[in-house]
Amino acid sequence: MGLFSGRNERLATMWGAQQLLNGQTTATAALQGAEGKALDALDTGKAEQIDMLERGYGRARDDYDNSIAMFSPWSAQGLKAYNAMGDATGLNGDEGYNRAVGTFRESPGYRYRVDQALDGVNRHQASTGMLASGNTLAALSERAGHEADQEWGDWYNRVNGISDRGYDATGKGAALTAKRGDLGYTLASDGAAVAGTDAARRASIFGNTGNQTASIYTKTADGLNDSSKNAFGAGDDASKNSWSVGLGIAKMAADLLGSKTKGGGTALSSIWGA
């Protein structure tokens, strides 16, 4: 190769192009590594969020279960009282009514009230001289029946009160159960929100990686294009340099030839050693 062949310029350009390709590989690998770390961080964060949600909602469910259990005894007793009322009113037939009578219990003061009432009737009838009459027996039966009816009504009202409290407890327990159900829906909703946020962040990371990768390849392509132009330019410059030197030599020869023709100097043969 001659001095002006452009070989050195082309070699330098090729080295620069290889450096561009090496830089592209390094930058792409670093970008992919950063993407992997970002995705790993998202995986860790998502798992921690889901775990916290599940633990928090788990504790809330346990609290609801405990609260519901507190109302359960009242609800159970209320149901028994409700069924007893159905028996007492004859809604469940003779069998139910007989069951209600068997369930019926006198109040602690019932017997005392009956004894006092009957004693009063006896004293009244004795004062009128009609103690042993049929009227006295009718009056005693009527008074005893009145007290029994009143006692039955009082018992029914007591049972009704237990039924009402059971109904109230059942309603509150049902409300807590509904809230516990809502809690499950909220857990699913919050979990979906976490998943949605995670998906959006992943999409952003992938999009960012794609954009930066495209930018790296574009810059590499531009650099290689410039290198190619420089390489061809170096060859053109070398050709131009060679042509300029040739023209200079020709001009020098013409000048020397002109001197010989005018008889003003040495012949060409003496110049070239001929």
C-alpha positions in Angstrom: 0.0 0.0 0.0 1.2 3.5 -0.8 1.4 6.4 1.6 -1.9 7.9 0.4 -4.0 4.6 0.1 -6.3 5.5 3.1 -5.6 2.1 4.7 -4.9 3.5 8.2 -8.0 5.6 8.1 -10.1 2.6 7.1 -8.6 0.5 9.9 -9.4 3.2 12.4 -12.9 3.4 11.1 -13.4 -0.3 11.4 -12.0 -0.2 15.0 -14.5 2.5 15.9 -17.4 0.5 14.3 -16.4 -2.5 16.5 -16.4 -0.3 19.6 -19.9 0.9 18.7 -21.1 -2.7 18.4 -19.4 -3.6 21.7 -21.0 -0.6 23.3 -24.4 -1.6 22.0 -24.0 -5.1 23.4 -22.9 -3.8 26.8 -25.7 -1.2 27.0 -28.4 -3.7 26.0 -27.2 -6.2 28.6 -27.2 -3.5 31.3 -30.6 -2.5 30.3 -31.9 -6.0 30.4 -30.3 -6.5 33.8 -31.9 -3.4 35.1 -35.3 -4.6 33.8 -34.8 -8.0 35.5 -34.1 -6.3 38.8 -37.1 -4.0 38.5 -39.4 -7.0 37.8 -37.9 -8.9 40.7 -38.6 -5.9 42.9 -42.2 -5.8 41.7 -42.7 -9.5 42.4 -41.4 -9.0 45.9 -43.6 -5.9 46.5 -46.7 -7.6 45.1 -46.2 -10.7 47.3 -45.8 -8.5 50.4 -48.9 -6.5 49.6 -51.0 -9.6 49.0 -49.7 -11.1 52.2 -50.4 -8.0 54.2 -54.0 -7.9 52.8 -54.6 -11.5 53.6 -53.3 -11.2 57.1 -55.3 -8.0 57.8 -58.5 -9.4 56.4 -57.9 -12.7 58.2 -57.8 -10.9 61.5 -60.9 -9.0 60.6 -62.7 -12.2 59.7 -61.7 -13.7 63.1 -63.1 -10.7 64.9 -66.4 -11.0 63.0 -66.5 -14.7 63.8 -66.0 -14.0 67.5 -68.7 -11.4 67.5 -71.2 -13.6 65.7 -70.4 -16.4 68.2 -71.3 -14.0 71.1 -74.8 -13.6 69.7 -75.3 -17.4 69.0 -76.6 -18.3 72.5 -79.2 -15.6 72.4 -80.3 -16.6 68.9 -80.6 -20.3 70.0 -82.7 -19.5 73.0 -84.8 -17.1 71.0 -85.5 -19.8 68.5 -86.7 -22.2 71.2 -88.9 -19.5 72.7 -90.3 -18.7 69.2 -91.2 -22.4 68.7 -92.8 -22.6 72.2 -95.0 -19.6 71.3 -96.1 -21.5 68.2 -97.0 -24.5 70.4 -98.8 -22.4 73.0 -101.0 -20.7 70.4 -102.0 -24.0 68.8 -100.1 -23.3 65.5 -98.5 -26.7 65.8 -101.7 -28.7 66.6 -102.6 -30.6 69.8 -99.2 -32.1 70.0 -97.6 -28.7 70.0 -100.1 -27.4 72.6 -99.5 -30.3 74.9 -95.8 -29.7 74.5 -96.4 -26.1 75.5 -98.3 -27.1 78.6 -95.5 -29.4 79.5 -93.0 -26.6 79.0 -95.1 -24.1 81.1 -93.8 -23.4 84.5 -95.5 -21.5 87.2 -93.8 -18.3 88.5 -92.4 -18.5 92.1 -95.3 -16.3 93.4 -98.1 -18.0 91.5 -99.1 -20.6 94.1 -99.0 -17.9 96.8 -101.3 -15.7 94.7 -103.7 -18.5 94.2 -103.8 -19.4 97.8 -104.4 -15.8 98.8 -107.2 -15.4 96.3 -109.0 -18.6 97.3 -108.6 -17.7 101.0 -110.2 -14.4 100.3 -113.2 -16.0 98.6 -113.6 -18.4 101.5 -113.6 -15.6 104.0 -116.1 -13.7 102.0 -118.4 -16.7 101.6 -118.1 -17.5 105.3 -119.1 -14.0 106.3 -122.3 -14.4 104.3 -123.0 -17.9 105.6 -122.6 -19.5 102.2 -119.2 -21.2 102.7 -120.5 -24.7 101.8 -122.8 -23.6 99.0 -122.5 -24.3 95.3 -121.9 -20.6 94.8 -118.8 -20.8 96.9 -117.4 -23.7 94.8 -118.2 -21.7 91.6 -116.5 -18.6 92.9 -113.4 -20.6 94.0 -113.2 -22.3 90.5 -113.6 -19.0 88.8 -111.0 -17.3 90.9 -108.5 -20.1 90.4 -109.2 -20.1 86.7 -108.6 -16.4 86.5 -105.3 -16.7 88.3 -104.3 -19.6 86.0 -105.1 -17.6 82.9 -103.1 -14.7 84.1 -100.2 -16.9 84.9 -100.4 -18.5 81.5 -100.4 -15.0 79.9 -97.5 -13.9 82.0 -95.5 -17.0 81.0 -96.4 -16.4 77.4 -95.2 -12.8 77.6 -91.9 -14.0 79.2 -91.4 -16.5 76.4 -92.2 -13.8 73.9 -89.6 -11.5 75.5 -87.0 -14.2 75.1 -88.0 -14.7 71.5 -87.7 -11.0 70.8 -84.2 -10.8 72.3 -83.3 -13.9 70.2 -84.7 -12.2 67.1 -82.6 -9.1 67.9 -79.5 -11.1 68.4 -80.1 -13.0 65.2 -80.5 -9.8 63.3 -77.2 -8.4 64.6 -75.5 -11.7 63.9 -76.8 -11.6 60.4 -75.5 -8.1 59.9 -72.1 -9.2 61.1 -72.2 -12.2 58.7 -73.1 -9.8 55.8 -70.2 -7.6 56.7 -67.9 -10.6 56.8 -69.1 -11.5 53.3 -68.5 -7.9 52.2 -65.0 -8.3 53.6 -64.3 -11.1 51.3 -65.4 -9.0 48.3 -63.2 -6.1 49.5 -60.3 -8.5 49.8 -60.8 -9.6 46.2 -61.3 -6.0 45.0 -58.1 -4.8 46.8 -56.2 -7.9 45.5 -57.4 -7.0 41.9 -56.2 -3.4 42.4 -52.7 -4.7 43.5 -52.6 -6.9 40.4 -53.7 -4.1 38.2 -51.1 -1.7 39.5 -48.5 -4.4 39.2 -49.5 -5.1 35.5 -49.3 -1.3 34.7 -45.9 -1.0 36.3 -44.7 -4.1 34.4 -46.0 -2.6 31.1 -44.2 0.6 31.9 -41.0 -1.2 32.5 -41.3 -3.3 29.3 -42.2 -0.1 27.3 -39.3 1.8 28.7 -36.9 -1.1 27.9 -38.2 -1.3 24.4 -37.8 2.4 23.8 -34.3 2.5 25.2 -33.3 -0.6 23.3 -34.6 1.0 20.1 -32.7 4.2 20.9 -29.5 2.2 21.5 -29.9 0.4 18.1 -30.7 3.7 16.3 -27.6 5.4 17.8 -25.5 2.4 16.8 -26.8 2.4 13.3 -26.2 6.1 13.0 -22.7 5.7 14.3 -22.0 2.8 11.9 -23.4 4.9 9.0 -21.0 7.8 9.9 -18.1 5.3 10.1 -18.9 4.0 6.7 -19.0 7.5 5.3 -15.7 8.3 7.0 -14.1 5.1 5.5 -15.2 6.0 2.0 -14.1 9.5 2.6 -10.7 8.4 3.7 -10.4 6.4 0.4 -11.5 9.4 -1.7 -9.0 11.6 0.1 -6.2 9.1 -0.5 -7.1 9.0 -4.3 -7.2 12.8 -4.4 -3.8 13.0 -2.7 -2.3 10.5 -5.2 -3.7 12.5 -8.1 -2.3 15.8 -6.7 1.1 14.3 -6.3 1.0 13.0 -9.9 0.0 16.5 -11.1 2.9 18.0 -9.2 5.4 15.6 -10.7 4.0 16.3 -14.2 4.2 20.0 -13.7 7.8 19.7 -12.4 8.7 17.7 -15.6 7.1 20.3 -17.8 9.0 23.1 -16.2 12.3 21.2 -16.6 11.4 20.5 -20.3 10.7 24.1 -20.9 14.1 25.1 -19.6 15.8 22.7 -22.0 13.9 23.9 -25.0 14.9 27.5 -24.5 18.5 26.5 -24.3 18.8 27.8 -20.8 20.1 24.9 -18.9 20.8 21.2 -18.6 19.2 18.5 -20.8 16.5 16.1 -19.5 18.8 13.2 -20.2 21.3 14.7 -17.7 18.5 15.2 -15.1 17.4 11.6 -15.3 20.9 10.4 -15.5 20.5 9.2 -19.2 
